[in-house]
Amino acid sequence: MDKAITLKIFKQKMLADESLPLRKGANNLVFGEGNADTKVMFIGEGPGYWEDMKGRPFVGNAGKFLDQLLHSIKVERKDVFITNIVFYRPPGNRDPLEEEIFAFKKYLDGIIEIINPKVIVTLGRFSMAKFLPGVIISKVHGKHYKINWKGKEIVVVPMYHPAAGLRRLEVKEETMRDFQTLAELLEKTNKVDFEQMQLV
Ligand code: URA
């Protein structure tokens, strides 16, 4: 079946799931959006105020910076898929709890399985920890890691959360550089047989 339709049906299932944490205090489910046929997924942390109001990921200040970063490598939002590790807003934008991340896991995994991306860019330490447990973001940001995820090879690129870049100029500059190396990776992904790729 068409991936976009499969995702739509999956979203309906998630909307109907009353067991999900954070649901009661939230205005909207933020399922994620973009191109269901993309090779590249971005996974953030969780909806903030504006995301909760609009039901869309990364539409506040961090989202504006993410848009700039994508623009800097000539990638458009509509060409990738953007989602989060938790899908309802944690109160006051607190960090998501371990049990909340766990409760949403089956849905995030489901989205990844439907889209079947070649590259996953994690934004911030919570989504990074899903694929690269135990690493430290200041040491690994911008690097490319080939991992086996449920029998499939995926390249994971851990990035600082865009909001961290808005707080510290140094992090902002590093993230801008990391996106340039992401652009090189995406170009390779388009050109060569993915399995043969040599990673930096
Ligand atoms: N921060 C996130 O991690 N995700 C969003 O969707 C918005 C801000």
Residues whose N, C-alpha, C, O or C-beta is under 5 A from the ligand:
A	BS01	URA	G44 E45 G46 P47 G48 E51 P57 F58 A62 N84
